[in-house]
Amino acid sequence: MHKILLIDRCHYTRQGFKNWLSQNTAFTISETDNLLLAREKIIQWRPNLVIADFTSFASSLHNIQQLSSIYSACGTSIRLMLLNSMRHKMIEEYCLVQGSRSIYNKTVPLPELYAVIHKQLSARPPFNSDRQFTSPLLTLREERILKLWTDRANNDFIASMMGISTKTVYTYKRNIRMKLGISNRFSLFIEQYQSS
């Protein structure tokens, strides 16, 4: 039984893939529309294959480095197949640097896509041992705080949600900014409004 995780913001794409792949009893399918939850799911569930459309997250990415958490969770033992809904130069370049060799378009015919999925599942590790990570990764707690922060939660709310002091929230935010190379606390929100 092969486990496949679908990561895509589009509900219809996830449900369509899930229904299509579930016709084969050799697959167990799970899906998510959240990059933070995807990382946790990969670590806990250990799928054989992750099929992701990172371009569907283009408008919500605060920093391209957020994708590194998915690559890190996959490591060298889980195949990551990229299936993009559109061309996004920055995301494609980042994925190629991280070791992705094939990026497929969502318009690929289903029989061809099915063959690619089987090929990915039959490949043996190590997959891309030359993969290099270009920046430090956020911890799971830092990712949760970043999510709350970008959802415009105040420090007191973040502290109560995370079970930490408000002073510790400031420390986490400083560490997040340093790891993501953000010059000031407003940069996350400026980029968000410029892409809108």
C-alpha positions in Angstrom: 0.0 0.0 0.0 1.5 3.3 -1.1 0.7 6.5 0.9 0.4 9.7 -1.2 0.0 13.2 0.3 -1.5 15.9 -1.9 -0.5 19.6 -1.1 -2.6 22.1 -3.0 -4.6 25.2 -2.1 -7.3 24.3 -4.7 -10.1 22.3 -3.1 -11.3 20.9 -6.4 -7.8 19.8 -7.5 -7.3 18.0 -4.2 -10.7 16.3 -4.3 -10.3 15.4 -7.9 -6.9 13.8 -7.4 -8.1 12.1 -4.3 -11.1 10.5 -6.1 -9.0 9.6 -9.1 -6.1 8.0 -7.2 -8.5 6.3 -4.7 -9.8 4.2 -7.6 -6.5 2.2 -7.3 -6.7 0.2 -4.0 -2.9 0.3 -3.8 -3.0 3.9 -2.8 -3.9 5.6 0.5 -4.5 9.3 -0.1 -4.3 12.3 2.3 -4.5 15.9 1.4 -4.0 19.4 2.8 -4.2 23.1 1.7 -1.7 24.3 4.4 2.1 24.3 4.2 2.5 24.2 7.9 0.2 21.2 8.3 1.8 19.6 5.3 5.1 19.5 7.0 3.6 18.0 10.2 1.7 15.4 8.1 4.9 14.4 6.2 6.8 14.0 9.4 4.1 12.0 11.2 2.5 10.1 8.4 5.6 9.4 6.3 4.0 9.1 2.8 5.8 7.4 0.0 5.1 10.3 -2.4 4.2 13.9 -1.9 2.5 15.6 -4.9 2.6 19.4 -4.4 1.5 22.5 -6.3 3.6 25.2 -4.7 2.5 27.8 -7.3 -1.0 27.6 -5.8 0.6 29.1 -2.6 2.4 31.9 -4.5 0.1 34.7 -3.2 0.3 33.5 0.4 4.1 32.9 0.7 5.8 35.5 2.8 9.2 34.3 1.8 10.3 31.6 -0.7 12.3 29.9 2.1 9.0 28.7 3.6 9.1 25.9 1.0 12.3 24.6 2.6 10.3 23.1 5.4 8.6 20.7 2.9 11.9 19.7 1.4 13.4 19.2 4.9 10.4 17.0 6.0 10.7 14.9 2.9 14.5 14.5 3.3 16.0 11.8 1.1 13.5 9.1 1.7 10.2 10.6 0.5 9.7 11.5 -3.2 8.4 15.0 -3.9 6.6 15.5 -7.2 5.8 19.0 -8.3 2.7 19.6 -10.3 2.2 23.3 -11.0 -1.0 25.1 -12.0 1.0 28.0 -13.5 4.5 29.1 -14.3 6.2 31.0 -11.4 9.8 31.6 -12.1 10.9 32.3 -8.6 9.3 29.1 -7.2 10.6 27.0 -10.1 14.1 28.2 -9.6 14.0 27.6 -5.9 12.7 24.1 -6.3 15.4 23.3 -8.9 18.1 24.6 -6.4 16.5 22.3 -3.7 17.0 19.2 -5.9 13.7 18.9 -7.8 14.4 17.6 -11.3 10.9 17.4 -12.8 8.1 19.9 -12.6 4.9 18.8 -14.3 2.1 21.0 -15.5 -1.5 20.2 -14.3 -2.6 19.9 -17.9 -0.6 16.7 -18.4 -3.0 13.9 -19.6 -4.1 11.5 -16.8 -2.6 8.3 -18.3 0.8 10.1 -18.6 0.4 11.4 -15.0 -0.5 8.0 -13.7 2.7 6.6 -15.3 4.8 9.3 -13.7 3.3 8.6 -10.3 4.1 4.9 -10.6 7.7 5.8 -11.8 8.1 8.0 -8.8 6.8 5.4 -6.4 9.1 2.7 -7.8 12.3 4.8 -7.6 14.7 3.8 -4.8 16.3 6.2 -2.3 18.6 8.0 -2.0 16.9 10.3 -4.5 18.8 13.6 -4.6 21.7 13.4 -2.1 23.2 16.5 -3.7 20.3 18.6 -2.4 21.5 21.7 -0.6 19.5 23.9 1.7 20.3 27.5 1.3 19.0 28.8 4.6 18.3 27.7 8.1 14.9 26.2 8.7 12.3 27.4 11.1 11.4 25.1 13.9 7.8 23.8 14.1 7.1 26.3 17.0 8.6 29.2 14.9 6.4 28.2 12.0 3.3 28.3 14.2 4.2 31.7 15.5 4.9 32.9 12.0 1.4 31.8 10.9 -0.3 33.6 13.8 1.9 36.6 13.3 1.0 36.9 9.6 -2.6 36.4 10.4 -2.2 39.6 12.4 -2.5 38.1 15.9 -1.2 40.4 18.6 1.7 39.2 20.9 -0.6 38.6 23.9 -2.8 36.3 21.8 0.2 34.4 20.3 1.6 34.0 23.8 -1.7 32.5 25.1 -2.1 30.3 22.1 1.5 28.9 22.4 1.6 28.8 26.2 4.6 31.1 26.4 5.2 34.6 27.8 4.8 37.7 25.7 8.6 38.4 26.0 9.3 35.0 24.5 7.1 35.9 21.6 9.3 38.9 20.9 12.4 36.6 21.0 10.7 34.1 18.6 9.8 36.9 16.2 13.4 38.2 16.2 14.7 34.7 15.5 12.2 34.2 12.6 13.2 37.5 11.1 16.9 36.6 11.3 16.3 33.1 9.8 14.2 34.4 6.9 16.4 37.4 6.2 13.7 39.9 7.0 15.1 43.4 7.7 12.2 44.6 9.9 9.0 43.4 11.3 6.9 45.1 8.6 8.5 43.4 5.6 6.2 40.3 5.8 3.2 42.5 5.4 4.6 44.9 2.8 5.4 41.9 0.5 1.9 40.6 1.1 0.2 43.8 0.0 2.5 44.4 -3.0 1.6 41.0 -4.4 -2.1 41.7 -4.0 
